[in-house]
Amino acid sequence: MQAMIDDVKGRVNDLQIIKNDMAEVYYASGFVTRINEYNTLMRDLRIAGLVALIGITIFLTWRFRRLEALVFVFFPFSCALLWDFAIAAKVIGKLNVVTAFLFSILFGMGVDFGIHMLARYWEERHKGQDAIIAITRTISTTGRSCITAGLTTAPAFYLLMINTFKGFSEFGFIAGTGLVLSVASFLVVFPCLLLLADRVGISPPRIVAEPAIGIFNLGWRHARATMIIIVVLIVATIAVSIPRLRFEYDFKKLKARIERADIAKDKMRESVRGGGTAAVILVEDESDIPEIRRQVEEIAKTEGAITDSFYSFDRFVPKHQDEKKKVIARIDRRFDDEALKLLKDDEKEKIDDFREMLRPETVTAENLPSSVRKSFFGKEDVPGQFVIISPRRGVELDDGRNAMKFADEVRHIKVGDRSYYATSANLIFADVLDTMLQDSKRAIPLVLLAVILVLWIDFRSWRRVVIVSFPLAVGVVFMFGIMCLFGMRLNFYNMIVLPAILGLGVDYGVHFYHRYLENGPGGVSEAMLHTGSAIFITATTTMLGFAGLILANHMGLSSLGTLAVIGIGTCLFAAVISFPALLVLLEKKTNFERKPDKQIIEK
């Protein structure tokens, strides 16, 4: 399609009227729009990926003070990414527009495992442990947290596979597999890199730049006041903001900002009835066309209907031609008046030319222009003909609600024992949107159930499952609250990042709670110093991974980046401010009588 468009543009640009700037040309159609969207999307993703890579590289280099830290983090992740795409190539074959977001999501989440494990390994080395013991302790503590975090996030993506929309299904498979492979790579490849570095004399840095997270300690040091504020904000957000949360159905607000394409589409809407958004039906038995027409016209008469007109090939053959020809003949005889002979020769020629048009031949299906016939019959070797159903003028089918209503009206028409199905780009869009909304109602409860199950397997305590889920709940509520505050809506694009936000919210809680249990009562300050710092680093790198998308020219992609940054930011806030405060309050409530964790005693 791109080659055809380039060829058309080349031919048009060679016209003298264009070379002399005497006219301006705009291009619009369904496939022109799709190509513009695709090209803009790919360009934005490349720019965002480059910005993310540079930002994360600079940040990690500052944090760990060693360039080899980038190798320890990026090499295992690169291995996992290659394995993931190899499996995807074998199972799926190729990426699509939806799976094109994979790199940003996997890059942000996969690198997090490496940051946590590298920070813990160097912490153990600073305590005087040799490489083997430091690696063992890292895997048995932080590695366990990474396994739990990975296994709670991966099912969130895998459950997208129940979606009948192929784009989301394939995205869920590749993303879930990528996360599992990332955890496996950091448990297998990462330790080997550390041992190799130790043998060649690469030692941990003497100084590691800790981020300025001291301000976050105010939360747990004033635990009661913090929790009161958090609870008030949660109640207010749920009561005021959540009921206002809406889904964005208008796809015009989610497309690439291409001014000339928008102008072309507006002009097409003005000149083409229905704006080129009509639906078509392939009718195998031509005798069914009158009944299909009758049903469509009945639909069009109903109040609030989107459907407007019905067109078929037989409508181009005029009815009652004999009666009409008699009327035309009477008009022709009027020019036999003797008075017309007094006209000048040039005026007589004009009358003669006009009278030629008053002697029409009988119009039949066979002598209609071939272009008209081809529009309704297509290839001659394919039986049947097309009929066209157009929506009302001025109705925007870019609005998903209108598209779904139009699809419901004309999607299925039954004639006797035969069924006919309408189709068009807008009807396909309506089916995708409807499928996504219906499948999400099944997927969300299953995702939550899978997360709770994995957490219970890890902690073996419902109380601890509730506690470790607290940061996720707070983060998600605040995320939706900020969305409503700034008028943001969920849409076809940013919904893709919700499983990632869910996984990161659980990830932060699991890492912090595991470190807290390892330290025992009173261990919040130690957990904040090390794990809180690591959570801040991983959240920052992940936000950097998505931040480049915010400035994207594609509005849907920009909304994805914006929601990701907001969601990760609120989950970070919940993990390092509200969660430590909750743990301190729970300690005070039990008067420090909680017994040390059984696994700590075994160590």
C-alpha positions in Angstrom: 0.0 0.0 0.0 2.9 2.4 0.8 4.4 1.8 -2.7 1.0 2.5 -4.3 0.5 5.8 -2.3 4.1 6.9 -3.2 3.4 6.2 -6.8 0.1 8.2 -6.8 1.8 11.1 -5.0 4.7 11.0 -7.6 2.3 11.1 -10.5 0.2 13.9 -9.0 3.3 16.0 -8.2 4.4 15.8 -11.8 1.2 17.6 -12.9 1.9 21.1 -14.2 -0.9 22.5 -12.0 0.9 21.2 -8.9 4.3 22.3 -10.0 3.0 25.9 -10.6 1.4 25.9 -7.1 -2.0 26.4 -8.6 -3.6 23.7 -6.5 -3.1 21.9 -3.2 -3.6 18.2 -2.9 -4.7 16.3 0.2 -4.8 12.5 0.5 -7.5 10.6 2.5 -8.9 7.1 2.7 -9.0 4.2 5.1 -5.7 2.7 4.1 -4.0 6.2 3.8 -5.0 6.8 7.4 -3.8 3.4 8.6 -0.4 3.9 6.9 -0.1 7.4 8.4 -0.9 6.0 11.8 1.5 3.1 11.5 4.4 5.3 10.3 3.8 7.9 13.1 3.6 5.1 15.6 6.8 3.4 14.6 8.7 6.8 14.5 7.4 7.7 18.0 8.4 4.3 19.4 11.9 4.6 18.0 12.4 8.0 19.4 10.9 7.0 22.8 13.0 3.9 22.9 16.2 5.9 22.3 15.3 8.6 24.9 14.5 5.8 27.4 17.8 4.0 26.8 19.8 7.1 27.1 18.0 8.3 30.3 18.2 4.9 32.0 21.8 4.4 31.1 22.8 7.8 32.6 20.7 7.2 35.7 22.1 3.7 36.4 25.6 4.9 35.8 25.2 7.7 38.3 23.5 5.3 40.8 26.1 2.4 40.7 29.2 4.5 39.8 30.4 1.8 37.5 29.8 1.3 33.7 30.0 -2.5 34.3 26.8 -2.2 36.2 25.1 -1.6 32.9 26.5 -5.0 31.7 25.3 -6.7 34.8 21.7 -5.3 34.3 21.4 -5.1 30.5 23.1 -8.4 29.4 20.8 -10.8 31.3 17.8 -8.8 30.2 19.0 -8.8 26.6 19.3 -12.6 26.8 15.7 -12.8 28.0 14.5 -10.5 25.3 16.2 -12.5 22.6 14.8 -15.8 24.0 11.3 -14.2 24.2 11.4 -12.9 20.6 12.7 -16.3 19.4 9.8 -18.1 21.0 7.4 -15.4 19.6 8.8 -15.9 16.1 8.2 -19.6 16.4 4.8 -19.5 18.0 3.3 -16.3 16.5 5.4 -15.4 13.5 5.5 -11.6 13.6 4.7 -8.6 15.7 1.7 -6.3 15.2 0.8 -2.8 16.1 -0.2 -3.7 19.6 2.9 -5.9 20.3 5.1 -3.0 19.1 4.8 -1.6 22.7 6.5 -4.7 24.1 10.0 -3.2 24.3 9.0 -0.3 26.5 7.0 -2.5 28.9 9.5 -5.3 29.1 12.5 -2.9 29.3 11.0 -1.1 32.2 9.9 -4.2 34.1 12.7 -6.6 33.2 15.5 -4.3 34.2 13.9 -3.8 37.6 14.9 -7.4 38.6 18.5 -6.7 37.8 18.6 -3.4 39.8 17.2 -5.1 42.9 19.6 -8.0 42.7 22.7 -6.0 41.9 21.9 -3.6 44.7 21.5 -6.5 47.1 24.7 -8.2 45.9 26.9 -5.2 46.3 25.3 -4.6 49.7 26.4 -8.0 50.8 29.9 -7.5 49.4 30.1 -4.2 51.4 29.4 -6.2 54.5 32.5 -8.3 53.8 30.9 -11.4 52.3 32.8 -13.2 49.5 31.2 -13.5 46.0 29.7 -17.0 46.6 28.0 -16.2 49.9 26.8 -12.8 48.6 25.3 -14.4 45.5 23.6 -17.1 47.6 22.1 -14.5 50.0 21.0 -12.4 47.0 19.2 -15.2 45.3 17.6 -16.6 48.6 16.3 -13.1 49.5 15.9 -10.7 46.7 15.8 -13.5 44.2 12.8 -14.9 46.0 11.1 -11.5 45.9 11.8 -11.3 42.1 10.2 -14.7 41.6 7.1 -13.7 43.4 6.9 -10.4 41.6 7.5 -12.0 38.2 4.9 -14.7 38.8 2.3 -12.2 39.9 2.8 -10.0 36.9 3.2 -12.7 34.2 -0.4 -14.2 34.8 -1.8 -10.7 34.4 -0.4 -10.7 30.9 -1.1 -14.3 30.2 -4.7 -13.9 31.0 -4.9 -11.4 28.1 -4.7 -14.5 25.9 -8.4 -15.2 26.6 -9.1 -12.1 24.6 -10.5 -13.0 21.2 -8.8 -9.9 19.8 -5.7 -11.3 18.3 -3.5 -8.2 19.0 -4.1 -8.3 22.8 -3.9 -12.1 22.9 -0.5 -12.2 21.2 0.7 -9.2 23.4 -0.3 -11.1 26.5 1.7 -14.2 25.5 4.9 -12.4 24.5 4.8 -10.0 27.5 4.1 -12.8 30.0 6.8 -15.1 28.5 9.2 -12.1 28.5 8.8 -11.5 32.2 9.2 -15.2 33.1 12.3 -15.4 31.0 13.7 -12.2 32.6 13.4 -13.7 36.1 15.0 -16.9 34.9 17.8 -15.0 33.2 18.6 -12.9 36.3 18.6 -16.2 38.4 20.9 -18.0 36.0 22.9 -15.6 33.8 23.3 -12.8 36.3 25.1 -15.0 39.0 27.5 -16.2 36.3 28.4 -12.7 35.3 29.0 -11.8 38.9 31.4 -14.8 39.4 33.2 -14.0 36.2 33.6 -10.4 37.2 35.0 -11.4 40.6 37.5 -13.8 39.0 38.8 -11.1 36.7 39.1 -8.6 39.6 36.1 -6.4 39.1 35.1 -5.5 42.6 32.0 -3.6 43.8 32.3 0.2 44.0 33.4 1.7 47.3 30.7 4.3 47.1 27.2 3.9 45.8 25.1 7.0 45.2 22.0 6.6 47.3 19.0 8.6 46.0 17.7 11.4 48.2 14.8 9.4 49.7 15.2 10.9 53.2 12.0 12.9 52.7 10.1 9.6 52.3 11.0 8.7 55.9 8.6 11.3 57.1 5.8 8.9 56.3 6.7 6.1 58.7 8.2 8.4 61.3 4.7 10.1 61.6 2.8 6.9 60.8 -0.5 7.8 62.4 -0.8 11.1 60.7 0.3 9.6 57.4 -2.3 6.9 57.5 -5.1 9.3 58.5 -4.2 11.4 55.5 -4.0 8.4 53.2 -7.3 7.0 54.3 -9.0 10.4 53.9 -7.6 10.7 50.4 -8.6 7.2 49.5 -12.2 7.7 50.7 -12.4 11.1 48.9 -11.0 9.6 45.7 -13.3 6.7 45.6 -16.4 8.8 46.4 -15.7 11.7 44.1 -13.3 10.6 41.3 -13.9 6.9 40.6 -17.6 7.3 39.6 -16.4 9.9 37.0 -13.9 7.5 35.4 -14.9 7.0 31.7 -13.7 5.1 28.7 -12.6 7.2 25.6 -14.7 6.0 22.7 -13.7 8.8 20.3 -10.8 7.5 18.2 -10.2 11.0 16.7 -8.7 11.9 20.1 -6.3 8.9 19.9 -4.9 9.2 16.4 -1.7 10.7 15.1 -1.6 14.5 14.9 -1.2 15.0 11.2 -2.7 18.3 10.1 -2.9 17.6 6.3 -4.5 14.2 6.9 -7.1 15.7 9.2 -7.9 18.4 6.5 -8.2 15.7 3.9 -10.6 13.6 6.0 -12.8 16.7 6.7 -13.0 17.5 3.0 -13.9 13.9 2.3 -16.7 14.0 4.8 -18.1 17.1 3.1 -18.0 15.6 -0.4 -18.8 11.9 0.2 -22.0 10.8 1.8 -21.2 9.1 5.0 -17.6 10.1 4.8 -16.6 6.8 3.1 -17.7 4.8 6.1 -20.4 2.6 4.5 -20.7 -1.1 5.2 -21.0 -3.7 2.5 -22.7 -7.1 2.2 -21.8 -9.8 -0.3 -25.1 -11.2 -1.5 -24.8 -14.6 -3.2 -28.5 -14.8 -4.3 -29.6 -11.6 -6.1 -33.2 -12.5 -5.4 -32.5 -11.7 -1.7 -31.6 -8.1 -2.4 -35.2 -6.7 -2.2 -35.7 -8.3 1.2 -32.4 -7.0 2.5 -33.3 -3.5 1.2 -36.6 -3.7 3.0 -35.0 -4.7 6.3 -32.4 -1.9 6.0 -35.0 0.7 5.2 -37.1 -0.4 8.2 -34.0 0.0 10.4 -33.4 3.4 9.0 -36.9 4.5 10.0 -36.4 3.7 13.7 -35.7 6.6 16.0 -32.0 7.3 16.7 -30.9 4.8 14.0 -27.4 5.3 12.5 -28.3 3.5 9.3 -29.5 5.8 6.5 -29.4 4.5 2.9 -29.2 1.3 0.9 -27.6 1.0 -2.5 -27.4 -1.9 -4.9 -26.5 -2.4 -8.6 -30.1 -2.6 -9.7 -30.8 1.0 -8.4 -28.6 2.3 -11.2 -31.0 0.9 -13.8 -33.9 3.4 -14.0 -37.4 2.1 -13.5 -40.4 2.8 -15.7 -38.1 3.7 -18.6 -40.9 3.4 -21.3 -43.0 6.0 -19.5 -40.1 8.3 -19.1 -39.1 8.0 -22.7 -42.5 9.1 -23.8 -42.2 12.2 -21.7 -38.8 12.9 -23.2 -40.2 12.4 -26.7 -42.8 15.0 -26.1 -40.1 17.4 -25.0 -38.2 16.6 -28.2 -41.2 17.4 -30.4 -41.3 20.8 -28.9 -38.2 21.7 -30.9 -40.0 21.0 -34.2 -41.7 24.4 -34.0 -41.2 26.5 -37.2 -40.2 29.5 -35.2 -36.9 27.9 -34.1 -35.8 27.9 -37.8 -35.3 31.7 -37.4 -32.4 31.1 -35.0 -28.8 31.7 -35.9 -26.7 28.7 -37.1 -24.7 28.5 -33.9 -27.8 28.5 -31.8 -29.3 25.8 -34.0 -26.2 23.6 -33.4 -26.7 23.9 -29.7 -30.3 22.8 -30.0 -29.3 19.9 -32.2 -26.7 18.8 -29.6 -29.3 19.1 -26.9 -31.9 17.0 -28.9 -29.3 14.2 -29.2 -29.6 13.8 -25.4 -33.4 13.6 -25.8 -33.1 10.3 -27.6 -31.7 8.0 -24.9 -31.2 4.3 -25.4 -32.8 1.9 -23.0 -30.5 1.5 -19.9 -29.8 -2.1 -19.0 -27.4 -3.7 -16.5 -25.2 -4.8 -19.4 -24.6 -1.3 -20.8 -23.9 0.5 -17.5 -20.3 1.8 -17.3 -17.8 -0.9 -16.3 -16.6 1.1 -13.3 -20.1 1.0 -11.8 -20.4 -2.7 -12.5 -17.0 -3.4 -11.0 -17.9 -1.5 -7.8 -20.7 -3.9 -7.1 -19.5 -7.2 -8.6 -15.7 -7.0 -8.2 -14.0 -10.0 -9.8 -16.2 -11.7 -12.4 -15.1 -15.2 -11.3 -16.4 -14.6 -7.7 -20.2 -15.2 -7.5 -22.6 -12.7 -6.0 -22.7 -8.9 -5.8 -22.1 -6.2 -3.1 -24.8 -4.0 -1.6 -23.9 -0.9 0.3 -25.4 0.4 3.6 -24.4 4.0 4.5 -24.7 5.8 7.8 -26.4 9.1 8.3 -24.5 12.2 7.2 -22.7 13.8 10.0 -22.5 10.7 12.2 -18.9 10.1 13.2 -18.1 6.4 13.2 -14.7 7.3 14.7 -16.7 7.4 17.9 -16.8 3.8 19.1 -20.3 4.1 20.5 -21.7 5.1 17.1 -19.6 2.4 15.4 -20.9 -0.3 17.7 -24.5 0.9 17.3 -24.2 0.9 13.5 -22.6 -2.6 13.7 -25.5 -3.9 15.9 -28.0 -2.5 13.3 -26.6 -4.0 10.1 -24.1 -6.7 11.2 -26.4 -9.6 10.7 -29.4 -9.7 8.3 -31.3 -12.9 7.8 -33.3 -13.8 4.7 -35.1 -17.1 4.9 -32.6 -19.7 5.9 -29.6 -17.6 4.7 -27.6 -15.2 6.8 -25.7 -12.1 5.5 -23.1 -10.2 7.4 -22.1 -6.6 6.8 -18.4 -5.5 7.1 -16.3 -2.4 6.8 -13.2 -1.0 8.6 -15.5 0.7 11.1 -17.5 -2.4 11.8 -14.3 -4.3 12.4 -13.2 -1.5 14.8 -16.6 -1.8 16.5 -16.1 -5.6 16.9 -12.6 -5.2 18.3 -13.8 -2.5 20.8 -16.8 -4.6 21.9 -14.6 -7.7 22.2 -12.1 -5.9 24.3 -14.7 -4.4 26.7 -16.4 -7.8 27.1 -13.2 -9.8 27.6 -11.9 -7.3 30.1 -14.8 -8.1 32.4 -13.6 -11.7 32.5 -9.9 -11.0 32.6 -9.8 -8.5 35.5 -11.3 -10.8 38.1 -9.1 -13.7 36.9 -6.0 -11.5 37.1 -6.7 -10.4 40.6 -7.4 -14.1 41.6 -4.1 -15.1 40.0 -2.2 -12.4 41.9 -3.8 -13.3 45.2 -3.0 -17.0 44.6 0.7 -16.4 43.9 1.0 -14.1 46.9 -0.6 -16.7 49.2 1.8 -19.4 47.9 4.7 -17.2 48.8 3.6 -15.9 52.2 1.2 -18.7 53.3 -0.8 -16.2 55.2 -4.0 -14.4 54.2 -3.1 -11.6 56.6 0.2 -11.1 54.9 -1.4 -11.2 51.4 -3.7 -8.4 52.5 -0.8 -6.4 53.9 1.4 -6.8 50.8 -1.5 -5.9 48.5 -1.9 -2.5 50.3 0.6 -0.5 48.2 -1.1 -1.8 45.0 -4.6 -0.8 46.2 -3.5 2.6 47.2 -1.5 3.2 44.1 -4.3 2.2 41.7 -6.9 4.3 43.6 -4.7 7.4 43.5 -3.9 6.7 39.8 -7.6 6.7 38.9 -8.1 9.8 41.1 -5.4 11.7 39.2 -6.8 10.6 35.9 -10.2 12.0 36.8 -8.7 15.2 38.2 -7.0 16.0 34.9 -9.9 14.7 32.7 -8.0 11.6 31.4 -9.8 8.5 30.3 -9.0 4.9 29.7 -8.7 4.0 26.1 -7.7 1.3 23.6 -4.0 2.1 23.9 -3.4 3.0 27.6 -5.3 -0.1 28.8 -2.3 -2.1 27.6 -0.2 -0.7 30.4 -2.6 -1.6 33.2 -1.2 -5.2 33.7 2.3 -3.6 34.0 1.1 -1.1 36.6 -0.6 -4.0 38.5 2.6 -6.0 38.4 4.8 -3.1 39.5 2.5 -2.3 42.4 2.7 -5.9 43.6 6.5 -5.9 42.9 7.2 -2.9 45.1 5.1 -4.3 48.0 6.6 -7.8 47.8 10.3 -6.5 47.8 9.7 -4.2 50.7 7.7 -6.7 52.8 10.2 -9.5 52.2 13.0 -7.2 53.4 10.9 -6.1 56.4 10.2 -9.7 57.4 13.9 -10.5 57.0 14.9 -7.6 59.4 12.1 -8.4 61.9 10.2 -5.9 64.1 11.6 -2.4 64.0 13.1 -3.1 60.6 11.3 -0.5 58.6 14.2 2.0 58.7 16.6 -0.7 57.4 14.1 -1.7 54.7 13.8 1.9 53.6 17.5 2.4 53.5 18.1 -0.5 51.1 14.9 -1.8 49.5 13.2 1.6 49.6 16.2 3.0 47.8 16.1 0.2 45.2 12.3 0.7 44.7 12.9 4.4 44.0 15.6 3.5 41.5 13.5 0.9 39.7 10.5 3.1 39.6 12.5 6.0 38.2 14.1 3.9 35.5 10.7 2.5 34.5 9.1 5.9 34.4 12.1 7.0 32.2 11.3 4.1 30.0 7.7 5.4 29.4 8.4 9.1 29.7 9.6 9.4 26.1 6.1 8.3 24.9 4.5 11.3 26.5 5.8 13.6 23.8 4.8 11.3 21.0 2.9 12.8 18.1 0.5 9.8 18.3 -2.1 10.8 20.9 -2.9 7.2 21.8 0.7 6.4 22.4 1.1 9.7 24.4 -1.8 8.7 26.6 -0.1 5.3 27.2 3.1 7.0 28.4 1.2 9.4 30.6 -0.9 6.8 32.3 2.2 4.6 32.9 4.2 7.4 34.5 1.2 8.4 36.7 0.5 4.8 37.7 4.1 3.9 38.5 4.5 7.2 40.4 1.4 6.5 42.6 2.6 2.9 43.3 6.0 4.3 44.2 4.3 6.8 46.6 2.3 4.0 48.1 5.3 1.7 48.5 7.7 4.1 50.2 5.3 6.4 52.2 2.0 4.7 53.0 3.2 1.1 53.2 6.1 1.7 55.8 3.6 3.8 57.8 1.1 0.9 57.8 3.8 -1.5 59.0 4.8 0.8 61.8 1.2 1.1 63.0 0.8 -2.7 62.8 3.9 -3.1 65.0 2.6 -0.7 67.6 -0.8 -2.4 67.6 0.9 -5.8 68.4 3.3 -4.1 70.9 6.3 -5.7 69.1 5.2 -9.1 70.2 5.2 -10.6 66.7 7.5 -13.6 66.5 10.4 -13.5 64.1 9.6 -15.0 60.7 10.2 -18.8 60.6 12.4 -18.5 57.6 14.6 -16.0 59.4 15.1 -18.5 62.3 16.0 -21.2 59.9 18.7 -19.0 58.4 
